[in-house]
Every structure is written in C-alpha cells, then in structure tokens.
Amino acid sequence: TDTVVGVAISHSELIAATSSLDRTVRLYDVQTGRLLNILRNVHLAAVVDLAFPDDASSSLIATASHDSTAGLWDVNTGALLARLRGHQGPLSQVHFLHQHVNRLVTASYDARIII
C-alpha cells in the first residue's frame, strides 16, 4: 500500500474506507479492523477522497481522483456503477448531498464544483 490520503466511515458505522496514492480503496470492518476488500486500480491516478451517503442501508461509496473523475461503487461487490466526468483538473473532494443519496458534489483544482 501507498500513502493513505483519505478516510470515510459508513453512516451505519460498520465499514471504514481508505483512499490511497496507489489508486486503491480499502474497506475495513470497523468492529474488528479486518480488511474486507481492496478495490484495485479504481482510477488512473491517486484516489484522494471518498464518501459514503447518509443512508445507512446504502451500499454505495463515491471516490474522487487526480485523474479528473469521480467513481460510484458498490461496496458489497466492488463493482463500478458509474464513472463521472466533467472536470478539467484533478479532483480534490467528493460528497453526497445529504437529502439525495444519488447526487454528488465534486470539487477540483480546475476551480469548479460539479453537482
């Protein structure tokens, strides 16, 4: 593993996720600390931020990368559900809107946000 640059805890507080410069997302069981899954090569560059939605029943996680894209993943299967493009520079943050589990906000070094 490479430098860990982000961490997020699921709303249910059952899963912790880390993002890393090596383009991986690691998912951990919060109670035991056991590694549950590694999402490898989820982006073409460093994964710098991640977020879980507020809905405790959701199995989604969003990622932000220096490859200028965001990803939407299923934490149970590790499947990529959507790749979100539109920024002209590396992403710095990703967040779910609190009232809308299917809406994201991304921030980028291109001096813009996209909702």
RADAJO-V724250 format. One record per helix or strand of 3 or more residues. SS is the DSSP state (H for helix, E for strand). FROM is the first residue (numbers start at 1). TO is the last residue. Records with the same first field share a line. If there is no record, write none. Layout:
BEGIN
SS = FROM-TO, FROM-TO
END
This chain:
BEGIN
E = 4-9, 15-20, 25-29, 35-39, 47-51, 60-65, 70-74, 80-84, 91-97, 100-108
END
